[in-house]
Amino acid sequence: MTSAAATTDPGAPAAARIIMHVDMDAFFASVELKRRPSLRGQPVIVGGRGDPARRGVVSTATYEARVFGIHSGMALRTAARLCPDAVFLPVDFPAYHEASAQVFECLAAVSERLQPVGLDEAYMDISHRSDDPLGIGRRLKDDIHTATDLVASVGIGPNRLLAKIASDLEKPNGLTRLHPADVPERVWPLPVRTLHGVGPRTAERLAGLGVETVGDLARMGRDGLSTEFSPRHAQSLSDSAHGIDERPVQTERVRKSIGRERTFQQDCRSSGRLDHEARLMLDEVRGRLTARQLGARTVTVKLRYRDFTTHTRSQSLASATDDHEALAALVRQCLFAHRLHRAVRLLGVQLSGLTPL
Ligand SMILES: [Mg+2]
């Protein structure tokens, strides 16, 4: 009895964790190059319908295109201006899903404690493995390459924050381990945006305090930050700057959300049209919900305006449902909580809090 109590002693220090972050390099573009080898070495941009004259954003660009300043989320038209010689290809999700499934088979063989982030990225908790983490990473990269002919970057750290930073440090084809002691030398020179949780708005507020790099943030400390941020936010920023992150790897058995987004060919200024489109999107998303015999508790409606600012509104029910009218009512509440008189370029409807019914 005493030994059982000892194993759950809340005062015992938590064992050090080893977290791996795997991120495929230029994933969509690499899948495309695999079937179009003649395009290798050229700037290739995958996005929308592959036509820069039409609406759509860059999903992925090859490294040859990135040197022109092209990045994910950029309007295709802007990308065409920056790199007129780029080859534009349409997004082909079935092909990426297929490659992704092969990648995840390789990942699942390494650890069951696996948290997917989109099609081409995942965190794994490998604390339970006794072999050398860098060796695990090297073999995993080989396995992925053998199975898919695609290249992954792998980062290893004591938590998700540092594992993700590590996977990015030597991209493409990187394999990097960060220990807490490496933070001042390797992480502090990086821009604050590198840190999980520091979006454009937080970065702007930090710039107002003279904070540009992670090191600046670490030196500012919690107290210096609390002039601008809530005590909780100041604490979490300061923790991140010191490489501290307690978030667990969240193994998910059921998908967390399903949704649909649509970029309009021309900005939409009609609330009636948005209402109609949102309804059509809900119909489609709800079809996928019922096909999986799931209910949803939360509805989120996302709008992206012409200036690319993005706003989301969510509403939740007390329990999950697949009832069409109940979900449609929430969609409308969320939609009309937005400012609809502005020019809208993208509309999204998402269902989350999914539970088997
Ligand atoms: Mg990637």
Boltz pocket constraint, residues with backbone or C-beta under 6 A from the ligand:
constraints:
  - pocket:
      binder: B
      contacts: [[A, 23], [A, 24], [A, 25], [A, 26], [A, 27], [A, 120], [A, 121]]
      max_distance: 6.0
